[in-house]
Structures are given as structure tokens and as C-alpha cells.
């Protein structure tokens, strides 16, 4: 992998290479870009031009930092205003309640950051108009220029208020992992911790990751190579809504955004509700509607039905970043190519294992996440536990060990291969440069143009993050003993150490490639080996070993967004912490209300069209299989012994590509993202898979054709279009959920017709 030197020479996952002249210019353009920061939306600037006088492609990380993202900043703009706090708290409550409702829905849906970003902007402009203050455009509402009225309404709703409010609300909007434990305890084990223990467990488990991420921010946030591709549409939308409004090009970009937003909002009603066949059009299934193998290979418009090979998907809910894709329009081309090459291997492996009846795969559904008896019926996981919810060997002898579908076994193998590959990939390609960045930070050297602009704001002292880490650790230690966790004190410490060790590896891959490796499987393996026999212990060990890392990763991503948008670091710290507390409180309350009202439905395997316990069931199944049966299933002599062994095998995967690149640098082996290549072994194991081929075509069009041959359009419109498509789709899903999808308590089904058939939407043979 190219060096991560921050002189602007590093390729941002593109096959384009800079000439020596371009390299020299790139290293000096950072300096020249800053004085002309207000011209970031000009049609063509000197910094954009190549030797031929035309705009050159976005190639390096410095190109991203200086040509895609504005360096403009006004330090006088206030961030902590009445509008920000009202909208931040209000949308945090709204997002937390909605996110917890979505957690218990049959179709997994998340509250989108883009949705909250757009909603926040509309409400912010409304408050700008109706709240009195010296900056109010309505003459009758102007007030004396005092500190109080400047706090109430200092002027136009600005980018700093908007970013702070968005971080505030999105922090609260995601259902915390601890909710899965409390829900599983209540539904399956009749364990109900008191409200105080539950809430402090939630807040402690969330904030401990924030402390950890803040401590490592010097080399996981500040450097230029830490790009976070999935932030680019969000940041460009902030820029479009708030910067350079008087410029003609900027007005065109805003009109372009709202036009695409409205168009996709209208269109999505067709594949989502009126004509579901548009979710997956399969020529092969239309040609042969009675073949089970055609369904397995070419189907996939219905959940857990097929692999979607060569299907055409016209539903952006699955093609865009909110669905099965990592983001066709913003994820780097090398990441996308690694993903789709791995997907081909996934299709071959799934079909081969099923055809050869590997792990008795033909006894079970082709795609499934459940536990089974050998005859294919669902496994009764509680029948093997004693009254203390630990494994009972005698009961296990009667019931026998559970089985997985062969596709699910391959998924577990792929996840573990990716864990090992992530460690070695980062060490080989990025290790030396990470240490170099840390050294520069200690020496006080500025190595990013956005970080240079942030020097006008007071930094968050390191002791703030250390204090939040120690305080949340104390909460965690207290609650593991006052709850029914059965997790020993040393188990909590080991879990946090695992998160701390893996955080730099996971975030580095995520920040550069857009792919986030998942270490949950490794945490479950280690927990099962150190504390065997108890699903409860394994759930809590997973909470602190996996959730701590994901929370740290979220904090780091939001800190980078603050750096891109020039939000004062201390404001970012405050709104992240406040959002976590608000979200934790409401998550717990709404969970208790839903379980009390819909207990029987949540316990049912199928649920109904409105409520489902599928996420809790999946989490509990993993806890039983790893916590209670880890030794029996995953030991070297166990039925699935290859699963944990895959972590060690994954360590070897990046080495051949690294050696090939050193020997033959022109072959492009440095563009192979090996963690993704491994992870995609199980990429198609769940859900609707018809979006894969369409997403691949869009990725090549955007990240190869537009980036290389239409660099001007790519710079000005590509990421904005991604934000508009994702935002419009997610607003439509929100409206659909409550209008006809059952979110309000009533489901209104679309009558069947040619594009809404009674069986699979793509007319493939029904298998499940």
C-alpha cells in the first residue's frame, strides 16, 4: 500500500498515479489552497488543474482534503446556541425513540444521519425565523443585541449549530447493544434488573468507548490519510447548505440536491410498496420459475431466498449506503473491487458447500441464521440450560448439539478470516506510518490542512477523555456485580483491553477503505474459552469487548466530521456525551414499554408485520452457541473447529499480496483490501441480495469513470448526489413505515398485481 505520508502523495484508492511534477505540486498546494479557501466551489481552480490545463482526477488523500472539502471557516460563528440545544435534545429524543422502535421491527431499519441532518436543517431555518433575537430577519422580532438574545437567535442558522445538533441526535439515535442483553434477559431468562442498574449499564457501556477513542485521537482522527469515505456525502451536504450561498455554482448544487432528493422520494414508493418486483428483476427466474437452484443462485428479492447473481435492483434502499451496499458512489474503487471479487468467491463457496452437503447443509435452509436439530427443525436452546442458565451436560446429551446452515458456517469463517487479515493488513501497509504520525503529533507538527484551521479553537484536554473513561469504567465495574451478568472483574478488564488493542486496526481500515471489520466473533470466542458454559457471561463480555470498540469508532468518526466542518472540539465532546446519556435513558424506557405490550409476539419466531424479536433472537442464539456450547462446537475437534482457527489463517492472507507488490509494484496488488476479501465469504448470507450486481455497476461508473474522466462533475456533484439519494430514500422509508408499514399500528397492504406477485417478488420459486 502506498505510504501514508501526509505530503499529498498518497493515492486515495485510485488506479491513477501522479507524475513527479504532480507530486511536487500536490505537496505545495496545501499551502496555496488555504488563502483561497473561499473559492472551493469555483468551477476550476489552480489546485484542480493538471499540466494539460484540464481538471485532474481526485487521487490523493490531500486531494480529498483540499478539493472535495471546504477549508473555509468563520471562528466567530456560535455553535452552542438555544437553537442547537433545543434541536439537539428534541431530535435526540425523537431519534432514540424511533431507533428503539425500529429495533423491534421485522425489517431491520436504522435512523439515518442524513435524515436527521436534513430534518435539523429545515427546523433550524424555521427557528431562525420565529425566535426573537438581534439576528432575526423579521424586523418586528429583532431584539436588543445582548448576550441572552445572541444565544437565542444570533443570526442565520449556521453550519456549526447544524453539525453540533446532527452529532448530538445521531449519537442518541442508535439502539445500544446493552438493550439486546436486557431484552434477551427479559424474554428468555425472566431476568429484569432494576431501572438504575439498567440505565447505568447502558450509559457506562456507551461512554467507556468514547473515552478510549478520545485517548487515541492523535493518530486515528487528525492525519490527512484518515479520510472516512462515508463522511464525504454528509460533509458536502453541510457545505452545500451553508457555504458560498451567493455563488452561482453553489446555488446550482443546492437545486441539484433538492431535485434529486424529491425525485428519489417519489420513486421509492414503487419498489418499496407499489411494485416490489423492481427490488430484484431476474431474467433467469423469469425464464425458469420452478427451479430451486435458479432461486438459490439468481433469486434474492425476498429475504434469505437467494444470492441475486446478475439481478437488476431499482430500489435505492438496497443499492445505496443504507442497504446492502457500503455506498456505491463514495466507497473507493479498490474497496469495491475487493468486495465484488470476494462476492464471486462467496457465491461459489455457498453453492459448492450446499451441493456437496458439507456440514449436512441440505438438511437446513440454504440461507438461515437459526440453530437447528439435525433433522432441520428449530433447536430449543433453553432445553440444554439449568435453572442458573448454565449448560447442563445431561440435558445436552438428550438434545444433541445444534447445527448451522452451511452458509452460516461460511459466514462465521469469513468474519474470523477478516479479523486476522485486518491485524496483518494494517501492520504491513500502515504500521510504520502510524508511528510516524504519532511522532509528529508529539513534536507539535501540523500535518493536515483542516487540523491547522482547528488550531484557533481550544482542544479537549486529554484528562477529559481519561476522566470519562475512568468514570464509565467504575460504572461498568459496579453494574456487572449488581446485575445478573456473572462476569468477573477480570473479565471486564480483559474485554476492554481487547477493544483497546483492536481499535487502531479496525479504525485504520474503516477510515481508509470505508469497510468496518467486526471483531464480535473473536470476542465471543475468547469469552467462551475463558468463561465457558454461560450465555449470560458471554453476552456481557461481548458488550464490553465489542460495543466499546464500536462506540470508540463512532466517536472518532464524529471527531473527524467536526474537523472537516470546523466544529470546536469541546462542543463536539459535550454533544456526544449528552447524546449518549439522552439516548441511553430513552432506549431503556421504550424497550420496557414494547416488551410489556408485545411480549408474546416478540417471543414468536415469525413475529408479525409490525413487531418482531428477530434481532434479540439472533443475539441470544449467538450467546447460547458461544457461551454455553463454545467448547463443544468450536474446539479443534468440534464440528465447527475451523471457525476459530480461521483467525490464524486470516493472518496469512495479506502477506502474499504485500510480497507481490514489493516484487512487482506495477501489478496493483496494493489495491487489494484483504479484510474485505475475507469478510465477503459470507456477504450474501442474509437478507435481500439483488442489489449486488447493480451496485457494482454504479461503483465502476462513479469511482472509475466519473472520477477519472469527468473529474469536475465528480468533485462538484458526485458526493452531493449520494447524499440526496440516501436522504430522500430514508425520509421515504420513515414516512412509509408510519403511513402504511405498520409503524402506527396498522398495516395497509398493496393489492397483488403483476409487479407485486403473491410469491417471491422476482418470480423465483419459493423455498422457505
Secondary structure as the mmCIF struct_conf table of DSSP 4:
data_model
#
loop_
_struct_conf.conf_type_id
_struct_conf.id
_struct_conf.beg_label_comp_id
_struct_conf.beg_label_asym_id
_struct_conf.beg_label_seq_id
_struct_conf.end_label_comp_id
_struct_conf.end_label_asym_id
_struct_conf.end_label_seq_id
TURN_TY1_P TURN_TY1_P1 UNK A 6 UNK A 7
BEND BEND1 UNK A 8 UNK A 8
BEND BEND2 UNK A 10 UNK A 10
STRN STRN1 UNK A 11 UNK A 11
BEND BEND3 UNK A 13 UNK A 13
BEND BEND4 UNK A 15 UNK A 15
HELX_RH_AL_P HELX_RH_AL_P1 UNK A 20 UNK A 35
TURN_TY1_P TURN_TY1_P2 UNK A 36 UNK A 36
HELX_RH_3T_P HELX_RH_3T_P1 UNK A 37 UNK A 39
TURN_TY1_P TURN_TY1_P3 UNK A 40 UNK A 41
BEND BEND5 UNK A 42 UNK A 43
HELX_RH_3T_P HELX_RH_3T_P2 UNK A 46 UNK A 48
STRN STRN2 UNK A 49 UNK A 49
TURN_TY1_P TURN_TY1_P4 UNK A 51 UNK A 52
BEND BEND6 UNK A 53 UNK A 54
STRN STRN3 UNK A 55 UNK A 55
HELX_LH_PP_P HELX_LH_PP_P1 UNK A 56 UNK A 57
STRN STRN4 UNK A 60 UNK A 60
HELX_RH_AL_P HELX_RH_AL_P2 UNK A 61 UNK A 63
HELX_RH_PI_P HELX_RH_PI_P1 UNK A 64 UNK A 68
BEND BEND7 UNK A 69 UNK A 69
TURN_TY1_P TURN_TY1_P5 UNK A 75 UNK A 76
BEND BEND8 UNK A 77 UNK A 77
BEND BEND9 UNK A 79 UNK A 80
HELX_RH_AL_P HELX_RH_AL_P3 UNK A 82 UNK A 103
TURN_TY1_P TURN_TY1_P6 UNK A 104 UNK A 104
BEND BEND10 UNK A 105 UNK A 107
HELX_RH_AL_P HELX_RH_AL_P4 UNK A 113 UNK A 130
BEND BEND11 UNK A 131 UNK A 131
BEND BEND12 UNK A 133 UNK A 133
TURN_TY1_P TURN_TY1_P7 UNK A 134 UNK A 135
BEND BEND13 UNK A 137 UNK A 138
HELX_RH_3T_P HELX_RH_3T_P3 UNK A 139 UNK A 141
HELX_RH_AL_P HELX_RH_AL_P5 UNK A 147 UNK A 152
BEND BEND14 UNK A 155 UNK A 156
HELX_RH_AL_P HELX_RH_AL_P6 UNK A 159 UNK A 173
BEND BEND15 UNK A 174 UNK A 174
HELX_LH_PP_P HELX_LH_PP_P2 UNK A 175 UNK A 176
HELX_RH_AL_P HELX_RH_AL_P7 UNK A 177 UNK A 184
HELX_RH_PI_P HELX_RH_PI_P2 UNK A 185 UNK A 189
HELX_RH_AL_P HELX_RH_AL_P8 UNK A 195 UNK A 215
TURN_TY1_P TURN_TY1_P8 UNK A 216 UNK A 216
HELX_RH_AL_P HELX_RH_AL_P9 UNK A 217 UNK A 220
TURN_TY1_P TURN_TY1_P9 UNK A 221 UNK A 221
BEND BEND16 UNK A 222 UNK A 223
TURN_TY1_P TURN_TY1_P10 UNK A 224 UNK A 225
HELX_RH_3T_P HELX_RH_3T_P4 UNK A 229 UNK A 231
HELX_RH_AL_P HELX_RH_AL_P10 UNK A 232 UNK A 242
BEND BEND17 UNK A 243 UNK A 243
TURN_TY1_P TURN_TY1_P11 UNK A 245 UNK A 246
BEND BEND18 UNK A 247 UNK A 247
HELX_RH_AL_P HELX_RH_AL_P11 UNK A 248 UNK A 269
HELX_RH_PI_P HELX_RH_PI_P3 UNK A 270 UNK A 274
HELX_RH_3T_P HELX_RH_3T_P5 UNK A 276 UNK A 279
STRN STRN5 UNK A 281 UNK A 281
HELX_RH_AL_P HELX_RH_AL_P12 UNK A 283 UNK A 287
BEND BEND19 UNK A 289 UNK A 290
HELX_RH_AL_P HELX_RH_AL_P13 UNK A 292 UNK A 298
BEND BEND20 UNK A 301 UNK A 302
TURN_TY1_P TURN_TY1_P12 UNK A 303 UNK A 304
BEND BEND21 UNK A 305 UNK A 305
TURN_TY1_P TURN_TY1_P13 UNK A 309 UNK A 310
STRN STRN6 UNK A 312 UNK A 312
HELX_RH_AL_P HELX_RH_AL_P14 UNK A 316 UNK A 319
BEND BEND22 UNK A 320 UNK A 320
TURN_TY1_P TURN_TY1_P14 UNK A 321 UNK A 324
BEND BEND23 UNK A 325 UNK A 326
TURN_TY1_P TURN_TY1_P15 UNK A 328 UNK A 330
BEND BEND24 UNK A 331 UNK A 331
HELX_RH_AL_P HELX_RH_AL_P15 UNK A 333 UNK A 355
TURN_TY1_P TURN_TY1_P16 UNK A 356 UNK A 357
HELX_RH_3T_P HELX_RH_3T_P6 UNK A 358 UNK A 363
BEND BEND25 UNK A 364 UNK A 364
BEND BEND26 UNK A 366 UNK A 367
BEND BEND27 UNK A 370 UNK A 370
STRN STRN7 UNK A 372 UNK A 372
TURN_TY1_P TURN_TY1_P17 UNK A 374 UNK A 375
BEND BEND28 UNK A 376 UNK A 377
STRN STRN8 UNK A 378 UNK A 378
HELX_LH_PP_P HELX_LH_PP_P3 UNK A 379 UNK A 379
HELX_RH_3T_P HELX_RH_3T_P7 UNK A 381 UNK A 384
STRN STRN9 UNK A 385 UNK A 385
TURN_TY1_P TURN_TY1_P18 UNK A 387 UNK A 388
BEND BEND29 UNK A 389 UNK A 389
STRN STRN10 UNK A 390 UNK A 391
HELX_RH_AL_P HELX_RH_AL_P16 UNK A 393 UNK A 399
STRN STRN11 UNK A 403 UNK A 403
HELX_RH_AL_P HELX_RH_AL_P17 UNK A 406 UNK A 429
TURN_TY1_P TURN_TY1_P19 UNK A 430 UNK A 430
HELX_RH_AL_P HELX_RH_AL_P18 UNK A 431 UNK A 442
TURN_TY1_P TURN_TY1_P20 UNK A 443 UNK A 444
HELX_RH_AL_P HELX_RH_AL_P19 UNK A 449 UNK A 453
HELX_RH_3T_P HELX_RH_3T_P8 UNK A 454 UNK A 456
BEND BEND30 UNK A 457 UNK A 457
HELX_LH_PP_P HELX_LH_PP_P4 UNK A 458 UNK A 461
HELX_RH_AL_P HELX_RH_AL_P20 UNK A 462 UNK A 482
BEND BEND31 UNK A 483 UNK A 484
HELX_RH_AL_P HELX_RH_AL_P21 UNK A 489 UNK A 513
BEND BEND32 UNK A 514 UNK A 514
HELX_RH_AL_P HELX_RH_AL_P22 UNK A 520 UNK A 530
BEND BEND33 UNK A 531 UNK A 531
TURN_TY1_P TURN_TY1_P21 UNK A 532 UNK A 533
STRN STRN12 UNK A 534 UNK A 534
HELX_RH_AL_P HELX_RH_AL_P23 UNK A 535 UNK A 542
HELX_RH_PI_P HELX_RH_PI_P4 UNK A 543 UNK A 547
HELX_RH_AL_P HELX_RH_AL_P24 UNK A 548 UNK A 565
TURN_TY1_P TURN_TY1_P22 UNK A 566 UNK A 566
HELX_RH_AL_P HELX_RH_AL_P25 UNK A 569 UNK A 603
BEND BEND34 UNK A 604 UNK A 606
BEND BEND35 UNK A 609 UNK A 610
HELX_RH_AL_P HELX_RH_AL_P26 UNK A 614 UNK A 622
HELX_RH_PI_P HELX_RH_PI_P5 UNK A 623 UNK A 628
TURN_TY1_P TURN_TY1_P23 UNK A 629 UNK A 629
HELX_RH_AL_P HELX_RH_AL_P27 UNK A 630 UNK A 634
BEND BEND36 UNK A 635 UNK A 635
TURN_TY1_P TURN_TY1_P24 UNK A 636 UNK A 637
BEND BEND37 UNK A 638 UNK A 638
TURN_TY1_P TURN_TY1_P25 UNK A 639 UNK A 641
HELX_RH_AL_P HELX_RH_AL_P28 UNK A 642 UNK A 663
HELX_RH_3T_P HELX_RH_3T_P9 UNK A 665 UNK A 667
HELX_RH_3T_P HELX_RH_3T_P10 UNK A 669 UNK A 671
HELX_RH_AL_P HELX_RH_AL_P29 UNK A 674 UNK A 679
HELX_RH_3T_P HELX_RH_3T_P11 UNK A 680 UNK A 682
TURN_TY1_P TURN_TY1_P26 UNK A 683 UNK A 684
BEND BEND38 UNK A 685 UNK A 687
TURN_TY1_P TURN_TY1_P27 UNK A 690 UNK A 690
HELX_RH_AL_P HELX_RH_AL_P30 UNK A 691 UNK A 700
HELX_RH_PI_P HELX_RH_PI_P6 UNK A 701 UNK A 706
HELX_RH_AL_P HELX_RH_AL_P31 UNK A 707 UNK A 709
HELX_RH_AL_P HELX_RH_AL_P32 UNK A 711 UNK A 713
HELX_RH_PI_P HELX_RH_PI_P7 UNK A 714 UNK A 718
HELX_RH_AL_P HELX_RH_AL_P33 UNK A 719 UNK A 739
TURN_TY1_P TURN_TY1_P28 UNK A 740 UNK A 740
STRN STRN13 UNK A 741 UNK A 741
BEND BEND39 UNK A 742 UNK A 742
TURN_TY1_P TURN_TY1_P29 UNK A 743 UNK A 744
BEND BEND40 UNK A 745 UNK A 745
STRN STRN14 UNK A 747 UNK A 747
HELX_LH_PP_P HELX_LH_PP_P5 UNK A 749 UNK A 752
STRN STRN15 UNK A 753 UNK A 753
TURN_TY1_P TURN_TY1_P30 UNK A 754 UNK A 755
STRN STRN16 UNK A 756 UNK A 756
BEND BEND41 UNK A 758 UNK A 759
TURN_TY1_P TURN_TY1_P31 UNK A 761 UNK A 762
HELX_LH_PP_P HELX_LH_PP_P6 UNK A 764 UNK A 766
#
